[in-house]
Amino acid sequence: MGLRNEPLRASILTRTKLALVLILTVNGLQALILSRRLAHHTSAPLGARLLVWAAGTGLVSQFSWWGAIFIGFLNAES
């Protein structure tokens, strides 16, 4: 059994991976906005809103990256 050159586009795993990549893209764009706000933040302690936003951005990023990687391994094995 050889490796496939293309993913199965009808596969739910492939569609889920594509959705995760889209989420990563949107998350990266909003992270640019967040980084600009953090750069212009002058007071020492960050506000709760910025902390929650930053934590959420990191969580979405980690979940999406690891999910896409895991699905990639699953698709390569099948």
Summary of the structure (lengths in Angstrom):
residues: 78
radius of gyration: 17.3
end to end distance: 9.9
largest distance: 60.1
contacts: 173
relative contact order: 0.17
helix: 76%
strand: 0%
